[in-house]
């Protein structure tokens, strides 16, 4: 088997078409189709159902995909071991992060990372949805959450404290809550499908029911509604730091509780043969947070 043929199969699955794989690999679609057909002939199985515009794996293709990815990872690791450190990493790196955090923190950091690694290609997926990183071929997910998937490998990057915030106009009109129970008399800005916020009181986590007139599936939309004086939001400290410094938002300190802090994690599919590009990216993330540019206020 030629590793270049295996790479065509893996890229075709990631792109969802042979044409997309061919563009990423710098070849024409006809040649990619012939190479994939040759790989199938050598293996004696059909790996993918394909049309001119789409591609999906067969059951045999789904089984082979994990082995194919492992083979390519081993090749990349072997080549990285032979490259001088100054040459940087190469290949395609697929990263996902939430929309607000990705825009404010990850994307600027990636720009510097790409300058240091001129042969690296990066595909950044920004979404507030929980992404299946294995199913979508993601190399690294940057997540702010309590992790639930024990099948993934996670490295803690930094703390992520949260703040209750409101605009000066909202606080002038409605006053500021002093106790957790006071939130019942306020309009809270909630994620779609959310009915509770989690707080820490006397060292223990408590779920507290909150209500409001505005809900959204996007943290950025909640942030904007908070700036517009619609209500009180529970947002990450890094997300509201500039607005607080500029006087656009004010932090609300309750006397008997505080929002439960989360953590920022780098999540990746496996600890076995982690590609050099993934190791380098996680190291760059750790350096980014270690330099204190995103410390809360």
Phi, psi and omega in degrees: 000138176270130179297331178295325177290321177297322179297324178297316179298312182296315180293325178295321177294317179297316184280340182083005178196156176290325179297318178295319178296318181298319178298317181294327184265359177070040178222170179273157186296326180295317179294320178298319179296318179295319182292321178293320177297322178294321178296317179298320179296321180292322180280337181079019178220159174270125184269333186210145167272130184216146170238187180293338185243346184216163180211139174219148183284148168279176177297320176294322180295323179296321178293316183289333186303315181298320179291321179297316179297321179296319179298317180291324177297318180295321177297315181296320180293320179296317179293322180296326180293335182267344182278143174296145184302327182292342183285343179078185181258165183219180180097193180255129178245121179254123185234143172232149178204164176294158188300309184292312181294321179297318182289317187277328188242307189289312183300313176298323179293323180295325180303313179294322181297321180289326175298323179283343182228076190295345179263007182266138173250136184237134173242111185254119178257116180254119180202147175272358176280154175281115186269138172281097189290331177288311183295330182259008175068033180276136179278317182217134171248132174259113188237143175245101188185175163269122187282138182243338185272104182283354181275353181255158178264133183228140175237125180287128182259321184192163172287157177224076177294155179239158182229140165280128183224154174209162178282156176304324180295318179296315182293327177293323183279327189240351184078170181254136175293142177257327182241161179303320181295337181292341181297340179298335181265013183236157175274113180259141183266117193242153169290149180305128180083002181265137178233351183224148166249150179257130180238164172251122179226125183054038177080003182239145178282133178230139175270127183236126182287132178228154180225163178186172183272349185232130171231155180205153177274356184240132175297324180295324177293320176298318179300314181295321177296324177295315177300327181279002176083020183283330182176199181260134179243153176249097191236157178296144183301320180296332184286331185250002185302312181295320180294324178291318178296326181274000179078010181279333177227152176237140178281145178249119180255113176281150182281335188241005180194164173218152180302139179297127177285152174247196177218157176260127185236147164260122185242133179217163193291323188210150176272352183273124177052054179295125182301151181300324181296325179289315178300318182293321181293317179296321177298322178293322176297315180299320178294320180302313181284329180293336181279353172082011181291341185241026177292140182289162173243000000 
